[in-house]
Amino acid sequence: MKLLLTSGGVTNSSINSALVELLGKPVAECHALVVPTAQWGHPMCGPASVRGLVAAEPSWRHLTGLGWGSMGLLELTALPTIGAERWEPWVRQADVLLVDGGDATYLCHWMRESGLAALLPSLPDTVWLGVSAGSMVMTPRIGDYFVEWPAAADDRTLGVVDFSIFPHLNLFETNTATHAERWAADIGVPAFAIDEQTAIQVVDGRVEVVSEGEWMEFRS
């Protein structure tokens, strides 16, 4: 799988160029599946925000509002009840998975429960476009700082990549460089703090930062 891990989506021309290169064709020719699941695990999200994501309202112009050729919905909490023989073809036919933010531990739980996590290694040409928790879920840990789901056993996530991500750098008062440095000191793995104008591209284990904004790298 090809990863484009962002904080705020496709917010500038550099990230857009990286996305198109990963897709191998224009966005307008691609079929996308939207994954809203992480939102249900975060107390600041709910029906209105999920509606906005799926309807490609202005706040989601950098993810679902990019002008995809077609777009469907993949709700991970439903998948265990319908059988892999139904939903696996939907995933395999998609060019890209648009994975929104929320709580990364909740998303991780349902990726495993649904079977999607196990399917990912068999999707070498599919693009994973993550926003916030949709990016963080691919890391080994998110840090207790970002766990909002009360049922989370700990802060561990999928570990598809070997680094962690501190998103929304300088967007909120609680996401400053100082907060990122404190978070990184306890995370125990290499890490990046990224703002809304930054993405991390991972293809075949090769990591590249794509940015028109601010980012920080921390070595463990």
DRENDO-1510 file (C-alpha; in Angstrom, 1 decimal, always signed):
<recs>
REC; n; res; u; v; w
REC; 1; MET; +0.0; +0.0; +0.0 .
REC; 2; LYS; +1.1; +3.5; -0.8 .
REC; 3; LEU; +0.7; +6.0; +2.1 .
REC; 4; LEU; +0.1; +9.7; +2.1 .
REC; 5; LEU; -0.1; +10.6; +5.8 .
REC; 6; THR; -1.4; +14.2; +6.4 .
REC; 7; SER; -2.5; +16.4; +9.2 .
REC; 8; GLY; -5.1; +18.3; +7.3 .
REC; 9; GLY; -5.5; +16.6; +3.9 .
REC; 10; VAL; -4.4; +17.8; +0.5 .
REC; 11; THR; -3.9; +21.4; +1.3 .
REC; 12; ASN; -1.4; +22.6; -1.3 .
REC; 13; SER; +0.0; +21.9; -4.7 .
REC; 14; SER; +3.0; +19.9; -3.4 .
REC; 15; ILE; +0.8; +17.4; -1.5 .
REC; 16; ASN; -1.6; +17.3; -4.5 .
REC; 17; SER; +1.3; +16.5; -6.9 .
REC; 18; ALA; +2.5; +13.7; -4.5 .
REC; 19; LEU; -1.1; +12.3; -4.4 .
REC; 20; VAL; -1.4; +12.3; -8.2 .
REC; 21; GLU; +1.9; +10.6; -8.6 .
REC; 22; LEU; +0.9; +7.9; -6.1 .
REC; 23; LEU; -2.4; +7.4; -7.9 .
REC; 24; GLY; -0.8; +7.2; -11.3 .
REC; 25; LYS; -3.7; +9.2; -12.8 .
REC; 26; PRO; -5.7; +12.3; -12.2 .
REC; 27; VAL; -8.0; +12.5; -9.1 .
REC; 28; ALA; -11.0; +12.9; -11.5 .
REC; 29; GLU; -10.4; +9.4; -12.8 .
REC; 30; CYS; -10.1; +7.7; -9.5 .
REC; 31; HIS; -12.6; +5.8; -7.4 .
REC; 32; ALA; -12.4; +6.6; -3.7 .
REC; 33; LEU; -13.8; +4.9; -0.6 .
REC; 34; VAL; -14.3; +7.2; +2.4 .
REC; 35; VAL; -13.6; +5.8; +5.9 .
REC; 36; PRO; -15.3; +7.9; +8.6 .
REC; 37; THR; -14.9; +5.3; +11.4 .
REC; 38; ALA; -12.3; +7.2; +13.6 .
REC; 39; GLN; -14.8; +10.0; +14.1 .
REC; 40; TRP; -17.1; +7.8; +16.2 .
REC; 41; GLY; -14.4; +7.3; +18.8 .
REC; 42; HIS; -13.7; +11.0; +19.4 .
REC; 43; PRO; -16.0; +13.1; +21.7 .
REC; 44; MET; -15.8; +16.2; +19.4 .
REC; 45; CYS; -17.2; +14.3; +16.4 .
REC; 46; GLY; -20.6; +12.9; +15.6 .
REC; 47; PRO; -23.4; +12.8; +13.1 .
REC; 48; ALA; -22.9; +16.3; +11.8 .
REC; 49; SER; -19.2; +15.9; +11.2 .
REC; 50; VAL; -19.6; +12.5; +9.6 .
REC; 51; ARG; -22.3; +14.0; +7.3 .
REC; 52; GLY; -19.9; +16.9; +6.4 .
REC; 53; LEU; -17.2; +14.4; +5.5 .
REC; 54; VAL; -19.4; +12.2; +3.4 .
REC; 55; ALA; -21.1; +15.1; +1.7 .
REC; 56; ALA; -17.8; +16.8; +0.9 .
REC; 57; GLU; -18.9; +20.0; +2.6 .
REC; 58; PRO; -16.4; +22.9; +2.5 .
REC; 59; SER; -14.6; +21.9; +5.7 .
REC; 60; TRP; -13.6; +18.6; +4.0 .
REC; 61; ARG; -12.6; +20.2; +0.7 .
REC; 62; HIS; -9.0; +18.9; +1.2 .
REC; 63; LEU; -10.2; +15.2; +1.4 .
REC; 64; THR; -13.6; +14.3; +0.1 .
REC; 65; GLY; -13.9; +17.5; -1.9 .
REC; 66; LEU; -11.0; +17.0; -4.2 .
REC; 67; GLY; -13.1; +16.1; -7.2 .
REC; 68; TRP; -12.9; +12.3; -7.2 .
REC; 69; GLY; -14.3; +10.5; -10.2 .
REC; 70; SER; -16.5; +8.5; -7.9 .
REC; 71; MET; -16.8; +8.0; -4.1 .
REC; 72; GLY; -18.3; +5.4; -1.8 .
REC; 73; LEU; -18.5; +5.0; +2.0 .
REC; 74; LEU; -16.8; +2.2; +3.9 .
REC; 75; GLU; -17.9; +2.1; +7.5 .
REC; 76; LEU; -15.6; -0.4; +9.3 .
REC; 77; THR; -18.0; -1.0; +12.2 .
REC; 78; ALA; -20.5; -2.6; +9.8 .
REC; 79; LEU; -18.0; -4.9; +8.0 .
REC; 80; PRO; -17.9; -7.8; +10.5 .
REC; 81; THR; -21.7; -8.3; +10.2 .
REC; 82; ILE; -21.8; -8.6; +6.4 .
REC; 83; GLY; -18.9; -10.9; +5.5 .
REC; 84; ALA; -15.6; -10.4; +3.8 .
REC; 85; GLU; -16.9; -11.9; +0.5 .
REC; 86; ARG; -19.0; -8.7; +0.1 .
REC; 87; TRP; -16.7; -5.9; +1.3 .
REC; 88; GLU; -13.3; -7.1; +0.2 .
REC; 89; PRO; -14.1; -6.6; -3.5 .
REC; 90; TRP; -15.2; -3.0; -2.7 .
REC; 91; VAL; -11.8; -2.3; -1.2 .
REC; 92; ARG; -9.9; -4.0; -4.0 .
REC; 93; GLN; -11.7; -2.0; -6.6 .
REC; 94; ALA; -10.9; +1.4; -5.0 .
REC; 95; ASP; -7.9; +3.5; -6.1 .
REC; 96; VAL; -7.7; +5.2; -2.8 .
REC; 97; LEU; -9.0; +5.0; +0.8 .
REC; 98; LEU; -9.8; +8.4; +2.3 .
REC; 99; VAL; -9.4; +7.9; +6.0 .
REC; 100; ASP; -10.6; +10.7; +8.2 .
REC; 101; GLY; -9.5; +11.8; +11.7 .
REC; 102; GLY; -11.0; +11.2; +15.1 .
REC; 103; ASP; -9.5; +8.8; +17.6 .
REC; 104; ALA; -6.7; +6.6; +16.2 .
REC; 105; THR; -7.1; +3.8; +18.8 .
REC; 106; TYR; -10.8; +3.4; +17.9 .
REC; 107; LEU; -9.9; +3.3; +14.3 .
REC; 108; CYS; -7.2; +0.8; +14.9 .
REC; 109; HIS; -9.6; -1.4; +16.9 .
REC; 110; TRP; -12.1; -1.5; +14.0 .
REC; 111; MET; -9.5; -2.0; +11.4 .
REC; 112; ARG; -8.5; -5.2; +13.1 .
REC; 113; GLU; -12.0; -6.3; +14.0 .
REC; 114; SER; -13.3; -5.7; +10.5 .
REC; 115; GLY; -10.3; -7.5; +8.8 .
REC; 116; LEU; -9.2; -4.4; +6.9 .
REC; 117; ALA; -5.8; -4.3; +8.7 .
REC; 118; ALA; -5.1; -7.9; +7.6 .
REC; 119; LEU; -6.1; -7.1; +4.0 .
REC; 120; LEU; -3.7; -4.1; +3.6 .
REC; 121; PRO; -0.5; -6.1; +2.7 .
REC; 122; SER; -2.4; -7.5; -0.4 .
REC; 123; LEU; -3.1; -4.0; -1.7 .
REC; 124; PRO; +0.3; -2.8; -3.1 .
REC; 125; ASP; -1.2; -0.3; -5.6 .
REC; 126; THR; -3.9; +1.2; -3.4 .
REC; 127; VAL; -3.3; +4.7; -1.9 .
REC; 128; TRP; -4.1; +5.4; +1.8 .
REC; 129; LEU; -4.8; +9.1; +2.2 .
REC; 130; GLY; -5.0; +9.7; +5.9 .
REC; 131; VAL; -6.0; +12.9; +7.8 .
REC; 132; SER; -4.9; +13.2; +11.5 .
REC; 133; ALA; -6.0; +10.0; +13.2 .
REC; 134; GLY; -6.3; +8.4; +9.8 .
REC; 135; SER; -2.6; +8.9; +9.5 .
REC; 136; MET; -1.7; +8.2; +13.1 .
REC; 137; VAL; -3.3; +4.8; +13.0 .
REC; 138; MET; -0.4; +3.6; +10.7 .
REC; 139; THR; +2.2; +4.3; +13.4 .
REC; 140; PRO; +3.3; +2.2; +16.3 .
REC; 141; ARG; +2.0; +4.5; +19.1 .
REC; 142; ILE; +0.2; +7.8; +19.3 .
REC; 143; GLY; +1.0; +8.7; +22.8 .
REC; 144; ASP; -1.5; +9.0; +25.7 .
REC; 145; TYR; -1.8; +12.7; +24.8 .
REC; 146; PHE; -4.0; +11.8; +21.8 .
REC; 147; VAL; -6.1; +9.0; +23.2 .
REC; 148; GLU; -9.7; +10.1; +23.5 .
REC; 149; TRP; -11.5; +6.7; +23.3 .
REC; 150; PRO; -12.3; +5.6; +26.9 .
REC; 151; ALA; -12.2; +1.9; +26.0 .
REC; 152; ALA; -8.7; +2.1; +24.6 .
REC; 153; ALA; -6.3; -0.4; +26.3 .
REC; 154; ASP; -3.3; +1.8; +25.6 .
REC; 155; ASP; -2.0; +4.1; +22.9 .
REC; 156; ARG; -0.7; +1.4; +20.5 .
REC; 157; THR; -1.8; +1.4; +16.9 .
REC; 158; LEU; -1.0; -0.7; +13.8 .
REC; 159; GLY; +2.8; -0.1; +13.4 .
REC; 160; VAL; +2.7; -0.2; +9.6 .
REC; 161; VAL; +5.4; +2.5; +9.7 .
REC; 162; ASP; +8.1; +2.7; +12.3 .
REC; 163; PHE; +7.6; +6.4; +13.3 .
REC; 164; SER; +4.9; +8.3; +15.2 .
REC; 165; ILE; +3.0; +11.5; +14.1 .
REC; 166; PHE; +2.1; +14.6; +16.1 .
REC; 167; PRO; -0.5; +16.3; +13.9 .
REC; 168; HIS; -1.9; +19.9; +13.7 .
REC; 169; LEU; +1.3; +21.5; +14.7 .
REC; 170; ASN; +0.6; +25.1; +15.8 .
REC; 171; LEU; -3.1; +24.8; +14.8 .
REC; 172; PHE; -4.3; +24.7; +18.4 .
REC; 173; GLU; -3.0; +26.1; +21.6 .
REC; 174; THR; -2.3; +22.6; +22.8 .
REC; 175; ASN; -0.4; +21.6; +19.7 .
REC; 176; THR; +2.7; +23.9; +19.8 .
REC; 177; ALA; +6.3; +22.9; +19.2 .
REC; 178; THR; +6.8; +22.8; +23.0 .
REC; 179; HIS; +3.9; +20.3; +23.3 .
REC; 180; ALA; +5.3; +18.2; +20.4 .
REC; 181; GLU; +8.8; +18.1; +22.1 .
REC; 182; ARG; +7.3; +16.8; +25.3 .
REC; 183; TRP; +5.2; +14.3; +23.5 .
REC; 184; ALA; +8.2; +13.1; +21.5 .
REC; 185; ALA; +10.3; +12.7; +24.6 .
REC; 186; ASP; +8.0; +9.9; +25.8 .
REC; 187; ILE; +7.0; +8.2; +22.5 .
REC; 188; GLY; +10.0; +5.9; +22.3 .
REC; 189; VAL; +10.2; +5.8; +18.5 .
REC; 190; PRO; +11.3; +8.2; +15.7 .
REC; 191; ALA; +8.6; +10.8; +15.2 .
REC; 192; PHE; +7.4; +13.8; +13.2 .
REC; 193; ALA; +5.3; +16.8; +14.1 .
REC; 194; ILE; +3.5; +18.1; +11.1 .
REC; 195; ASP; +1.3; +21.1; +10.3 .
REC; 196; GLU; -1.7; +21.4; +7.9 .
REC; 197; GLN; +0.6; +22.1; +5.0 .
REC; 198; THR; +2.7; +18.9; +5.4 .
REC; 199; ALA; +2.4; +15.3; +4.5 .
REC; 200; ILE; +4.6; +12.2; +4.9 .
REC; 201; GLN; +4.8; +9.9; +1.9 .
REC; 202; VAL; +5.7; +6.3; +2.4 .
REC; 203; VAL; +6.3; +3.9; -0.6 .
REC; 204; ASP; +8.1; +0.6; -0.3 .
REC; 205; GLY; +9.5; +1.7; +3.1 .
REC; 206; ARG; +10.9; +4.9; +1.7 .
REC; 207; VAL; +9.8; +7.9; +3.8 .
REC; 208; GLU; +9.6; +11.4; +2.3 .
REC; 209; VAL; +8.3; +14.6; +3.8 .
REC; 210; VAL; +6.2; +16.8; +1.4 .
REC; 211; SER; +5.7; +20.2; +2.8 .
REC; 212; GLU; +5.0; +23.9; +2.2 .
REC; 213; GLY; +4.7; +24.5; +5.9 .
REC; 214; GLU; +6.3; +23.6; +9.2 .
REC; 215; TRP; +7.4; +20.2; +10.5 .
REC; 216; MET; +9.8; +18.8; +13.1 .
REC; 217; GLU; +11.6; +15.5; +13.2 .
REC; 218; PHE; +12.5; +13.7; +16.4 .
REC; 219; ARG; +15.0; +10.8; +16.7 .
REC; 220; SER; +14.5; +8.3; +19.4 .
</recs>
